[in-house]
Each structure stands twice: as structure tokens, then as C-alpha cells.
Amino acid sequence: MVVEDDQLVRDLVTDALSDGGFTTEVSVSGEDAVKLLLSDATKYRALITDINLFGTVDGWQVGHRARELNPDIPVIYMTGAAADQWSAHGVPNSILLSKPFAPAQIVAAVAQLLNTGAPPA
């Protein structure tokens, strides 16, 4: 699942993942992402979320809710300004990508978490 409210970033991420062989489902808000997770959290193999989202539910909250519903789901956070908050707000065994990033980086991050379950130490 990709959670991103910026159309350009959303398209970049979904196109990169598609090119990398992944199927994506998109949510444009934290609220919508949580609704999708509540309907079937095990349906998603990974969560990729922007941190600063429009609405009342931010990416940190989406990541935490996803882990409550599916403790093994890999989480990748994307941010342009909140990287310094990752250690305090991110979930364990997640990856943070600072914007701007190359499309290949998002594919590599998803593949890494799906294959290892954790980022390198």
C-alpha cells in the first residue's frame, strides 16, 4: 500500500514499484489508509507512507496502526522534513527515505524489507 497525498510523488512511487514487479494499492490520506488496513491488514505485503499527510492521521500513525493490525508488515516512511523524528515516532524494523529519492531506492527498500524483514544495522 502506498499512502501519499502529493500526486507527483504518488505517481513516481507507484510507477517505480510497478516497474519493479510490485502491485500497488494507493491511498491519498491517512484516514483512508487506516480504513483499508482495517478491512484486511494481511492483504498488504508492505506499507509505504509519507509522514506529512493532509488530514488528521499522519504517516507515523498509519505505520503504528498497520503494525497493530499486522505486526510483520514492513513499513517505509517517506519525508522531506521529518527525518529527525524517525527514531522517536517510527516503528521498529522500518526504513526512512528522505525526499527527494531515486525511484530505484523505493524498489530497493521494499525488496530489502520483504527479503530480510529488517534494515541493515
N, C-alpha and C positions, 0 to 999 in steps of 0.2 A: 504494500500500500504506500502510495506517495501522498503526503499531505503538504500542499504548497499553495499559497494564495496568489502568488505572482505568476501570471500566465507564461512569461518568457522562461522563467526558471523551471516551472512545471513542465513545459514542452521540452526543454533541454534534458531534464532528468528522465522523463518518460521515453523520449527518443533514444537516449543513451542506453537505458535499460532494455528497450526493445531490440536495439542493435546487438546488445549483449546476450540476447536469448531469454530475457525475462518478460513475463506478462505482468502488467501493472493495473491496479485499480487506483483511481485518483479521488482525492477529497480536497476541497478548497478551503475547509475550515476545520479547526479542532473539534468543534461540536459534531460536525458530520462524520469525522473520523471515528470519534468515540461511538457514535450510533452504529457505524459499520462494524466496529470491533465487538460491540455488544451483541450484534446479530450472529456473529460466528468468528470469534477471535482465532480459532485454529485454521481458518481458511487462508490466512496470510502467512507467508513464509518469512517476511521481513517488513519492518516499518521504516520508512524514510520520511522524516518530518522536518519542516522548517521550524525554528524556535519561535520567532515572532510572527504570529498569525493574527489576522483580523478576528475579532470576536472575543469571547471571554475565556476560551480554553486555548492555552498556548502549547507549543510543542513539547515543553517539559512535561506538562500534564498529560498530553497524549501518550508520550513514552511510558510514563508511570502507569497509566490506565491499561495500556497494552500489556505491560508486564504483569499486572494484577490478573488479567484475564488469561494470559498465556506466558508463563514465566520463562519460556525458552525463546521467545521471539527476538530476533536480532533487531536492534534499533540503531539507526543512523540519523544523527541530528545535523541539520544544515543551518548555518548562520552567517550573517555578515557583521554582527556586532555583539553577540552574547557568548563568545568562546570562553571568556574568563569565568563564566558561571557553570561550565560543564561539570567540574568536579563536585560542585555543591548540589546541582539540580539534575544531572544526567543519571540514567540508570546504569548499573554495573554492566560490564561487557558490551559497551556501546562504542560507536565511533563518532567523532565530530569532524565535519568537513566545513572549513571556513570558505565563504564565498569571496571571490569567485573561485571556482574549481573547474578542472577539465572534465568533460563528460566521462572519460575513461576512469577517473577517480571514483565516481559513484558506482560504476560497474565493479571495479576492483574492491571497493568497500563491502558491497553486498556479497560478492563471491567469497571474500575473506570471512565474513561473519557466518555465512551459511556453511562454509567448509571447516571452520575451526571453532566456531562458537564464541570466539573472543578475539579482540585485537591484540597485536603483539605487545609485550611488556616494555 
